[in-house]
Amino acid sequence: MKELKWWQKTNVYQVYPKSFLDTTGSGTGDINGVTEKLDYLKTLGVGAIWLTPVYPSPMVDNGYDIADFTGIDSSYGTMADMERLIAEGKRRGIRMVMDLVYNHSSDKHPWFIDSASSRDSEHSDWYIWRDAKPDGSAPTNWRSIFGGSAWTWCEARQQYYLHTFAAAQPDLNWENPQVRQALYDAANFWLDKGVGGFRIDAIVYIKKPAEFVDGEPDSDDGLVNIHSMIANTPGILDFLHEFKEKVFQGHDIFTVAEANGVAPEDLDKWVGDKGVFDMLFEFSHMNLEFPKGELWSQATGYTPQIIPQLKEVLTASQQATARNGWYPIFFENHDQMRCVKHYFPATADRKRAAKAMAASLMTLRGTPFIYEGQELGLDNVAWEAIDDYNDISSHGQYELALSEGRTEAEAMEIVHRYSRDNARTPMQWTKGKNAGFSTGTPWLPVHEDYRQQCVESEALEEDSVLSFYRQLAALRQTGEAAGVLQQGDYTELLADDPAVMAFKRHFGCREVYTLVNFTGQEQEYKLPELKEARLLTESIPGSNQGNLRPYEAVIYIKETGENL
């Protein structure tokens, strides 16, 4: 077996800087807040921090609308603050991973301002422009990810421009080699600063079809989700191999791309020896409630059938990267609901559910990605009115639900479940004012449960979710099971069980078994191979082999007697 690289042996922690820690009283988290908490993150076995964008931005999409790819937004601090964070992280063995948002820029980026000014400007073809249809309407009936037409009219050019996301996020024209080179130069700028890698946002959309045509409408608005029309267009990998050659190769970094829609059977083209990236965030396990695409109003919500489906797609992803590539394990990020709500019924005990997900996350094959607050077991929020929500996609999906005939109350229930703000409430540090996040007024309200679910409280409780994460981190990195959990192969067990997820990891002379009950009922199981196994850890004290209590997780280790 190949020697593992540093990023295959560590945990990655995703920081949403705006919500992490405010050191100035502005109500907005900042870079110095991340630096201040590096020692805390080290207790979770963290060796890399994925920072969501901290670049200059009008913040229409909370920093994913970038106006300068090589700067720092003043709300987060200065370049000197960023350089200090990189240096302090390195002192502790923690590397910074920058978020590259290269499908689009802000409409306030100088490139777009120039491009929109004239068809003859220097940056005229740096974005995607099309003439109107003969009747003056948009070039196609594509709906943006955030709702509404994916086309916006520009009076100065008398043309429409394409935006896969918000109108304030015009898509860059990757067919133009000058555009690609400018983006490569920006990535290399950050490598020169000493960053440890990149997470690449929305990469499946950079290549557009040769012809732009209408699609079959998928809702009453007469539009079709742009994802189904442009994602993973043939030829995209040519761009990405050039990206790898011009930026990634020759550096001791890791790259992980967001690639919604890449099927497990295609992973070998994207990752591994012949691929482009080291890891790929694919979303088969995150999109189980969206059989018709990511239209919140048409989602299924939680159903018990999600658990067999979750088992199936996780195993497919594990198998697809078993011999080629590496898997980034994740159940939360800044765009998703909290996992204690995602995979469990509304009646589930949240603490038990959080521990069940922790056991799954930390024992699957790959690199675990912990999202900010996940280690506390944070839950969704449910604010009363749509105006309480900052997330731009929540507003678009709310309006779409209303247009389909839903009542305001029904539309709000949809927002409560799927809003990206669920993951963006301020981090809960203390039992004090604003959960210790800020001395000012937080940009989003602090979750009402912060006195019980905060670092200050959970660090003192042996059976808290935080303590369980710390226990699992040690198990994975320094304990007797470390070699198995880092390098072992994966075998699904109890595949036909609709309630229990079970799998075996094997390496050398040891096997590690993980079993998780995703239901509110006790579950019996039969695994004769556990007879000689020893309990490593349990999410609820007093476990019994052969029986799982509601939402219980157990991890066993077994010596096989085989030679290394």
C-alpha positions as CSV (number, residue, x, y, z in Angstrom):
1,M,0.0,0.0,0.0
2,K,1.2,3.5,-0.8
3,E,2.4,5.7,2.0
4,L,-0.4,8.0,3.0
5,K,0.0,11.7,2.5
6,W,-0.6,14.2,5.3
7,W,-4.1,15.1,4.3
8,Q,-5.2,11.5,4.3
9,K,-4.3,11.1,7.9
10,T,-5.8,14.2,9.4
11,N,-9.3,15.7,9.9
12,V,-10.3,18.8,8.0
13,Y,-12.5,21.5,9.7
14,Q,-14.6,23.8,7.6
15,V,-14.8,27.3,8.9
16,Y,-17.5,29.7,7.8
17,P,-15.5,32.8,8.9
18,K,-18.5,35.2,9.0
19,S,-20.0,33.0,11.7
20,F,-17.0,31.7,13.6
21,L,-15.7,34.3,16.0
22,D,-15.9,38.1,15.9
23,T,-12.9,39.8,17.6
24,T,-13.9,43.4,16.8
25,G,-17.5,43.7,17.9
26,S,-18.7,44.2,14.4
27,G,-21.1,41.3,14.5
28,T,-19.2,39.5,11.8
29,G,-16.6,36.9,12.3
30,D,-13.1,37.6,11.1
31,I,-9.7,36.0,10.3
32,N,-8.2,36.8,13.7
33,G,-11.1,34.9,15.3
34,V,-9.9,31.8,13.4
35,T,-6.4,32.3,14.6
36,E,-7.6,32.7,18.2
37,K,-9.3,29.2,18.1
38,L,-6.5,27.2,16.4
39,D,-5.7,25.4,19.7
40,Y,-9.4,24.5,20.1
41,L,-9.4,23.0,16.6
42,K,-6.3,21.0,17.3
43,T,-8.3,19.1,20.0
44,L,-10.4,17.7,17.2
45,G,-7.5,16.3,15.3
46,V,-7.6,19.0,12.7
47,G,-4.7,19.3,10.4
48,A,-6.3,21.6,7.8
49,I,-8.9,24.3,7.8
50,W,-11.1,24.9,4.8
51,L,-11.9,28.6,4.8
52,T,-15.0,29.7,2.9
53,P,-14.2,32.9,0.9
54,V,-12.7,35.8,2.7
55,Y,-12.0,37.8,-0.5
56,P,-13.4,41.3,-1.2
57,S,-17.1,40.9,-2.0
58,P,-20.4,42.8,-2.0
59,M,-21.7,39.8,0.0
60,V,-24.8,39.2,-2.1
61,D,-24.0,35.5,-1.7
62,N,-21.9,35.9,1.5
63,G,-18.6,36.0,-0.2
64,Y,-19.2,33.6,-3.1
65,D,-19.5,36.7,-5.3
66,I,-15.9,37.7,-5.5
67,A,-14.7,41.1,-6.6
68,D,-11.0,40.4,-6.2
69,F,-9.5,36.9,-6.2
70,T,-6.3,37.9,-4.5
71,G,-7.4,40.3,-1.8
72,I,-9.0,40.1,1.7
73,D,-12.3,41.7,2.5
74,S,-12.0,44.4,5.1
75,S,-14.8,42.9,7.1
76,Y,-12.6,39.9,7.7
77,G,-9.3,41.8,8.3
78,T,-6.2,42.4,6.3
79,M,-3.7,40.4,4.3
80,A,-1.4,40.7,7.2
81,D,-4.0,38.9,9.4
82,M,-4.3,36.2,6.7
83,E,-0.5,35.8,6.6
84,R,-0.5,35.5,10.4
85,L,-3.2,32.9,10.4
86,I,-1.2,30.8,7.8
87,A,1.9,31.1,10.0
88,E,0.2,30.3,13.3
89,G,-1.5,27.4,11.7
90,K,1.7,26.0,10.4
91,R,3.2,26.3,13.9
92,R,0.5,23.9,15.1
93,G,0.5,21.6,12.1
94,I,-2.7,23.1,10.7
95,R,-2.8,24.3,7.0
96,M,-5.2,26.7,5.5
97,V,-7.2,25.6,2.5
98,M,-8.6,28.4,0.3
99,D,-12.0,28.3,-1.4
100,L,-11.7,29.0,-5.1
101,V,-14.9,30.2,-6.7
102,Y,-14.0,30.1,-10.4
103,N,-17.3,29.5,-12.2
104,H,-18.2,33.1,-11.7
105,S,-17.2,36.5,-10.2
106,S,-19.1,39.3,-8.6
107,D,-20.8,41.8,-11.0
108,K,-18.7,44.4,-9.1
109,H,-15.4,42.7,-10.3
110,P,-13.4,45.1,-12.6
111,W,-13.5,42.4,-15.2
112,F,-17.3,42.3,-15.4
113,I,-17.7,46.1,-15.1
114,D,-15.5,46.4,-18.2
115,S,-17.1,43.5,-20.0
116,A,-20.6,45.0,-19.4
117,S,-19.6,48.4,-20.7
118,S,-19.2,47.6,-24.3
119,R,-19.0,44.7,-26.8
120,D,-15.6,46.1,-27.8
121,S,-14.0,46.4,-24.3
122,E,-10.8,44.6,-23.2
123,H,-12.8,42.0,-21.2
124,S,-15.7,41.9,-23.6
125,D,-15.7,38.1,-23.9
126,W,-14.6,37.2,-20.4
127,Y,-18.2,36.4,-19.6
128,I,-21.0,34.7,-21.4
129,W,-23.2,37.0,-23.5
130,R,-26.1,36.2,-25.8
131,D,-28.6,38.1,-27.9
132,A,-32.2,38.0,-26.9
133,K,-34.7,35.8,-28.7
134,P,-36.6,37.6,-31.5
135,D,-39.4,38.5,-29.1
136,G,-36.9,40.1,-26.7
137,S,-37.0,37.3,-24.1
138,A,-34.1,35.5,-22.5
139,P,-31.9,33.3,-24.8
140,T,-33.1,30.1,-23.0
141,N,-35.6,29.0,-20.3
142,W,-32.9,28.1,-17.8
143,R,-33.6,28.7,-14.2
144,S,-30.7,29.8,-12.0
145,I,-29.8,27.7,-8.9
146,F,-31.2,30.5,-6.7
147,G,-34.5,30.8,-8.7
148,G,-35.6,33.0,-11.5
149,S,-34.1,33.2,-15.0
150,A,-30.4,32.5,-15.4
151,W,-30.2,35.4,-17.8
152,T,-30.1,39.1,-17.0
153,W,-30.4,42.0,-19.5
154,C,-27.5,44.5,-19.9
155,E,-28.6,47.8,-21.3
156,A,-25.2,49.0,-22.3
157,R,-24.4,45.9,-24.5
158,Q,-28.0,45.2,-25.5
159,Q,-27.4,41.5,-24.6
160,Y,-28.1,39.1,-21.8
161,Y,-25.4,37.6,-19.6
162,L,-25.6,34.1,-18.0
163,H,-25.5,33.5,-14.3
164,T,-25.8,29.9,-12.9
165,F,-26.4,31.5,-9.5
166,A,-27.5,35.0,-8.6
167,A,-27.7,37.9,-11.1
168,A,-24.8,39.4,-9.2
169,Q,-22.6,36.3,-10.0
170,P,-22.0,36.4,-13.8
171,D,-20.5,33.2,-15.2
172,L,-16.9,33.5,-16.4
173,N,-16.1,32.4,-20.0
174,W,-13.7,29.5,-19.6
175,E,-13.4,29.1,-23.3
176,N,-11.2,32.3,-23.3
177,P,-7.6,31.2,-22.5
178,Q,-7.0,34.7,-20.9
179,V,-9.7,34.0,-18.4
180,R,-8.2,30.7,-17.5
181,Q,-4.7,32.1,-17.1
182,A,-6.0,34.9,-14.9
183,L,-7.6,32.3,-12.6
184,Y,-4.5,30.1,-12.5
185,D,-2.4,33.2,-11.6
186,A,-4.8,33.9,-8.7
187,A,-4.5,30.4,-7.3
188,N,-0.7,30.5,-7.6
189,F,-0.8,33.8,-5.7
190,W,-2.2,31.9,-2.7
191,L,0.2,29.0,-3.1
192,D,3.0,31.6,-2.8
193,K,1.4,32.7,0.5
194,G,1.8,29.2,1.8
195,V,-1.7,27.8,1.8
196,G,-2.1,24.0,2.0
197,G,-4.6,23.4,-0.7
198,F,-7.8,24.4,-2.4
199,R,-11.5,23.6,-2.3
200,I,-12.9,24.4,-5.7
201,D,-16.5,25.6,-5.8
202,A,-19.2,24.7,-8.3
203,I,-16.7,23.4,-10.7
204,V,-19.1,21.2,-12.7
205,Y,-20.6,24.4,-14.3
206,I,-17.5,25.9,-15.9
207,K,-17.9,24.2,-19.3
208,K,-21.0,25.3,-21.2
209,P,-22.7,23.4,-24.1
210,A,-21.8,24.4,-27.6
211,E,-25.4,25.3,-28.3
212,F,-27.8,26.9,-25.8
213,V,-31.2,25.4,-26.2
214,D,-34.4,25.4,-24.1
215,G,-35.1,22.5,-21.8
216,E,-38.2,20.7,-20.8
217,P,-39.8,22.9,-18.0
218,D,-39.7,21.2,-14.6
219,S,-42.1,23.6,-12.7
220,D,-45.1,25.9,-13.3
221,D,-42.8,28.8,-14.0
222,G,-41.9,27.4,-17.4
223,L,-38.2,27.2,-16.6
224,V,-35.8,24.3,-16.2
225,N,-33.1,23.9,-13.6
226,I,-29.8,25.1,-15.2
227,H,-27.9,22.2,-13.5
228,S,-29.6,19.7,-15.8
229,M,-28.6,21.7,-18.8
230,I,-25.0,22.5,-18.2
231,A,-23.5,20.4,-15.4
232,N,-20.5,18.2,-16.5
233,T,-20.6,19.2,-20.1
234,P,-18.2,17.0,-22.2
235,G,-14.8,18.8,-22.5
236,I,-14.8,20.0,-18.9
237,L,-12.0,17.6,-17.9
238,D,-9.7,19.2,-20.6
239,F,-10.0,22.5,-18.7
240,L,-9.4,20.8,-15.4
241,H,-6.3,18.9,-16.5
242,E,-4.9,22.2,-17.7
243,F,-5.8,23.7,-14.2
244,K,-3.9,20.8,-12.6
245,E,-0.8,21.3,-14.8
246,K,-0.7,25.1,-14.3
247,V,-1.4,25.1,-10.5
248,F,-1.6,21.9,-8.6
249,Q,1.3,19.8,-9.7
250,G,4.6,20.0,-7.8
251,H,3.0,21.3,-4.6
252,D,2.5,19.5,-1.3
253,I,-1.2,20.4,-1.1
254,F,-4.5,18.7,-1.5
255,T,-7.4,19.7,-3.8
256,V,-11.0,18.9,-3.3
257,A,-13.7,19.9,-5.7
258,E,-17.4,20.5,-5.3
259,A,-18.9,18.3,-8.0
260,N,-22.6,18.0,-7.6
261,G,-23.9,15.4,-10.1
262,V,-20.7,13.4,-10.7
263,A,-21.8,9.8,-10.4
264,P,-19.7,7.3,-8.4
265,E,-18.9,5.3,-11.5
266,D,-17.3,8.5,-13.0
267,L,-15.1,9.4,-10.0
268,D,-12.0,7.8,-11.5
269,K,-12.0,10.4,-14.2
270,W,-12.0,13.2,-11.6
271,V,-9.8,11.9,-8.9
272,G,-6.8,9.5,-8.5
273,D,-3.9,8.8,-10.7
274,K,-5.6,9.8,-13.9
275,G,-7.9,12.4,-12.5
276,V,-7.6,16.0,-11.7
277,F,-8.3,16.4,-8.0
278,D,-7.2,14.6,-4.8
279,M,-10.8,14.3,-3.6
280,L,-14.3,15.2,-4.9
281,F,-17.3,16.3,-2.9
282,E,-20.1,14.4,-4.7
283,F,-23.6,14.8,-3.3
284,S,-25.4,11.5,-3.9
285,H,-25.9,11.1,-0.1
286,M,-26.8,14.8,0.3
287,N,-29.5,14.9,-2.4
288,L,-31.6,11.9,-1.3
289,E,-34.6,14.2,-0.7
290,F,-34.3,15.7,-4.2
291,P,-35.3,13.0,-6.8
292,K,-36.4,15.8,-9.2
293,G,-33.4,18.1,-8.8
294,E,-32.9,20.7,-6.1
295,L,-36.3,22.2,-6.0
296,W,-37.1,22.5,-2.3
297,S,-40.8,22.6,-2.9
298,Q,-40.7,19.2,-4.6
299,A,-38.4,17.5,-2.0
300,T,-39.6,14.4,-0.2
301,G,-38.5,15.5,3.3
302,Y,-37.4,12.8,5.7
303,T,-38.7,9.3,5.0
304,P,-37.4,6.0,6.5
305,Q,-36.4,5.0,3.0
306,I,-33.6,7.5,3.2
307,I,-31.5,5.2,5.4
308,P,-31.3,2.2,2.9
309,Q,-30.6,4.8,0.2
310,L,-27.9,6.4,2.3
311,K,-26.2,3.1,2.9
312,E,-26.3,2.3,-0.8
313,V,-24.8,5.5,-2.0
314,L,-22.1,5.7,0.7
315,T,-21.0,2.2,-0.2
316,A,-21.0,3.1,-3.9
317,S,-18.7,6.0,-3.2
318,Q,-16.5,4.0,-0.9
319,Q,-16.1,1.3,-3.6
320,A,-15.5,3.8,-6.4
321,T,-12.5,5.3,-4.6
322,A,-11.2,2.0,-3.0
323,R,-8.4,1.5,-5.5
324,N,-8.1,4.9,-7.1
325,G,-8.5,8.3,-5.5
326,W,-9.6,9.3,-2.0
327,Y,-12.9,10.1,-0.5
328,P,-13.8,13.3,1.5
329,I,-16.3,12.1,4.1
330,F,-18.9,14.8,5.0
331,F,-22.4,15.1,6.2
332,E,-22.6,18.9,6.6
333,N,-21.3,22.1,5.0
334,H,-22.3,25.7,4.6
335,D,-25.0,24.9,2.1
336,Q,-26.7,22.1,3.9
337,M,-29.1,21.5,6.7
338,R,-27.7,20.1,9.9
339,C,-27.2,16.4,9.8
340,V,-29.2,15.7,13.0
341,K,-32.2,16.9,11.0
342,H,-31.2,15.4,7.7
343,Y,-31.0,11.7,8.4
344,F,-33.3,11.3,11.4
345,P,-37.0,11.7,12.1
346,A,-38.2,14.8,13.8
347,T,-38.7,12.9,17.1
348,A,-35.1,11.7,17.2
349,D,-32.9,12.5,20.2
350,R,-30.6,15.2,18.8
351,K,-27.6,14.3,21.0
352,R,-27.8,10.6,20.1
353,A,-28.3,11.5,16.4
354,A,-25.2,13.7,16.4
355,K,-23.1,11.0,18.0
356,A,-24.4,8.5,15.5
357,M,-23.3,10.7,12.6
358,A,-19.9,11.3,14.3
359,A,-19.2,7.6,14.5
360,S,-20.1,7.2,10.8
361,L,-18.0,10.2,9.8
362,M,-14.9,9.3,11.7
363,T,-14.7,5.6,10.8
364,L,-15.5,5.6,7.0
365,R,-12.5,5.4,4.6
366,G,-11.3,8.8,3.6
367,T,-10.6,12.2,5.1
368,P,-13.3,13.4,7.5
369,F,-14.6,17.0,7.0
370,I,-16.1,18.4,10.2
371,Y,-18.3,21.5,9.6
372,E,-18.3,24.4,12.1
373,G,-20.6,23.5,15.0
374,Q,-21.2,19.9,13.8
375,E,-19.0,18.8,16.7
376,L,-21.6,20.3,19.1
377,G,-24.5,18.6,17.5
378,L,-26.1,21.9,16.4
379,D,-29.7,21.7,15.0
380,N,-31.6,23.6,12.3
381,V,-33.3,26.9,13.1
382,A,-36.9,27.9,12.3
383,W,-37.4,31.6,12.1
384,E,-40.9,33.0,11.6
385,A,-40.7,35.1,8.5
386,I,-38.8,34.8,5.2
387,D,-37.4,38.3,5.9
388,D,-35.6,36.8,8.9
389,Y,-33.5,34.8,6.5
390,N,-30.3,36.1,4.9
391,D,-29.7,33.2,2.5
392,I,-30.4,34.3,-1.1
393,S,-31.4,30.8,-2.2
394,S,-34.0,30.6,0.6
395,H,-35.8,33.7,-0.8
396,G,-35.7,32.3,-4.4
397,Q,-37.0,28.9,-3.3
398,Y,-39.7,30.5,-1.1
399,E,-41.0,32.5,-4.1
400,L,-40.9,29.4,-6.3
401,A,-43.0,27.5,-3.7
402,L,-45.5,30.3,-3.6
403,S,-45.8,30.4,-7.4
404,E,-46.6,26.7,-7.3
405,G,-49.6,27.3,-5.1
406,R,-48.1,26.7,-1.7
407,T,-49.3,28.8,1.2
408,E,-46.9,31.1,3.0
409,A,-46.9,28.7,6.0
410,E,-46.1,25.7,3.7
411,A,-43.4,27.7,2.0
412,M,-41.8,28.6,5.3
413,E,-41.8,25.0,6.4
414,I,-39.8,24.2,3.3
415,V,-37.3,27.0,4.1
416,H,-37.0,25.8,7.7
417,R,-35.8,22.5,6.5
418,Y,-33.5,23.4,3.6
419,S,-32.3,27.0,4.2
420,R,-28.5,27.4,4.1
421,D,-28.9,29.7,7.1
422,N,-29.4,26.5,9.2
423,A,-25.6,26.0,8.9
424,R,-24.6,29.7,9.2
425,T,-25.8,30.7,12.6
426,P,-23.0,32.0,14.8
427,M,-20.7,29.4,16.4
428,Q,-21.6,28.7,20.0
429,W,-18.6,29.2,22.3
430,T,-19.9,30.1,25.7
431,K,-23.1,30.4,27.8
432,G,-22.6,34.2,27.8
433,K,-24.0,37.0,25.6
434,N,-24.4,36.0,22.0
435,A,-22.8,32.6,22.8
436,G,-19.4,34.3,23.0
437,F,-19.5,34.9,19.3
438,S,-19.6,38.7,19.3
439,T,-19.9,41.7,21.7
440,G,-21.9,43.4,19.0
441,T,-25.1,42.4,17.2
442,P,-24.5,39.2,15.3
443,W,-25.2,39.3,11.6
444,L,-27.5,36.3,12.1
445,P,-29.3,35.4,15.3
446,V,-27.6,33.0,17.7
447,H,-29.4,29.7,18.0
448,E,-31.7,29.7,21.1
449,D,-30.1,26.5,22.4
450,Y,-26.6,28.0,22.9
451,R,-26.5,27.7,26.7
452,Q,-26.7,23.9,26.5
453,Q,-24.9,23.4,23.2
454,C,-21.7,25.4,23.3
455,V,-18.0,24.6,23.7
456,E,-17.9,25.9,27.3
457,S,-20.7,23.5,28.4
458,E,-19.9,20.5,26.3
459,A,-16.1,20.5,27.1
460,L,-17.0,19.8,30.7
461,E,-19.4,16.9,30.0
462,E,-17.8,13.5,29.4
463,D,-20.8,12.3,27.4
464,S,-21.3,15.4,25.3
465,V,-21.2,15.4,21.5
466,L,-17.9,17.5,21.6
467,S,-16.3,15.0,23.9
468,F,-17.3,12.1,21.6
469,Y,-15.8,13.9,18.6
470,R,-12.5,14.4,20.5
471,Q,-12.5,10.7,21.6
472,L,-13.1,9.6,18.0
473,A,-10.4,12.0,16.7
474,A,-7.9,10.4,19.0
475,L,-9.1,6.9,18.1
476,R,-8.5,7.7,14.4
477,Q,-5.1,9.3,14.7
478,T,-3.2,7.9,17.6
479,G,-5.2,4.9,19.1
480,E,-4.8,1.2,18.4
481,A,-7.3,1.5,15.6
482,A,-5.5,4.4,13.9
483,G,-3.8,2.3,11.2
484,V,-7.1,0.6,10.3
485,L,-9.2,3.7,10.3
486,Q,-6.7,5.6,8.2
487,Q,-5.6,2.9,5.7
488,G,-8.0,0.0,6.0
489,D,-10.3,-1.2,3.2
490,Y,-14.1,-0.9,3.5
491,T,-16.7,-3.7,3.4
492,E,-20.4,-3.2,3.9
493,L,-22.2,-5.4,6.4
494,L,-25.9,-6.0,7.0
495,A,-26.6,-4.5,3.6
496,D,-30.2,-5.6,3.6
497,D,-31.0,-4.1,7.0
498,P,-33.2,-1.1,6.5
499,A,-32.4,0.5,9.9
500,V,-28.7,-0.3,10.7
501,M,-25.7,0.9,8.9
502,A,-22.8,-1.5,9.5
503,F,-19.3,-1.8,7.9
504,K,-15.9,-3.3,8.5
505,R,-12.5,-1.7,8.0
506,H,-9.6,-4.1,7.7
507,F,-5.8,-3.4,7.6
508,G,-3.0,-5.8,8.6
509,C,-3.9,-7.9,11.6
510,R,-6.9,-5.8,12.8
511,E,-10.5,-5.2,11.9
512,V,-12.7,-2.3,13.1
513,Y,-16.5,-2.6,13.0
514,T,-19.0,0.3,13.1
515,L,-22.7,-0.2,13.6
516,V,-25.2,2.6,13.7
517,N,-29.0,2.5,14.4
518,F,-30.7,5.2,12.5
519,T,-34.2,4.6,14.0
520,G,-36.0,5.2,17.3
521,Q,-36.6,1.5,17.9
522,E,-34.2,-1.1,19.3
523,Q,-32.6,-3.2,16.6
524,E,-31.3,-6.7,16.9
525,Y,-28.5,-7.8,14.5
526,K,-26.4,-10.9,13.9
527,L,-22.7,-10.6,13.1
528,P,-20.9,-13.8,14.2
529,E,-17.6,-12.2,13.4
530,L,-18.0,-9.9,16.4
531,K,-17.8,-12.8,18.8
532,E,-14.1,-12.2,19.4
533,A,-14.2,-8.5,19.0
534,R,-13.7,-6.0,21.7
535,L,-15.7,-2.8,22.2
536,L,-13.7,0.3,21.4
537,T,-16.3,3.0,22.0
538,E,-20.0,3.5,22.4
539,S,-22.2,6.5,22.0
540,I,-24.4,5.4,24.9
541,P,-23.0,3.7,28.0
542,G,-23.9,0.1,28.6
543,S,-24.1,-1.3,25.0
544,N,-24.8,-5.0,24.4
545,Q,-23.5,-6.8,21.4
546,G,-26.3,-8.0,19.1
547,N,-28.6,-5.2,20.1
548,L,-28.6,-1.5,19.3
549,R,-30.7,1.0,21.3
550,P,-32.4,3.9,19.5
551,Y,-29.9,6.0,17.6
552,E,-27.0,4.1,19.2
553,A,-23.5,3.8,17.6
554,V,-20.9,1.2,18.6
555,I,-17.3,0.6,17.3
556,Y,-15.5,-2.7,17.9
557,I,-12.0,-3.9,17.2
558,K,-10.8,-7.4,16.5
559,E,-7.3,-9.0,16.2
560,T,-7.3,-11.3,13.2
561,G,-3.9,-12.9,13.7
562,E,-2.9,-12.1,10.1
563,N,0.5,-10.7,9.3
564,L,1.0,-7.1,8.3
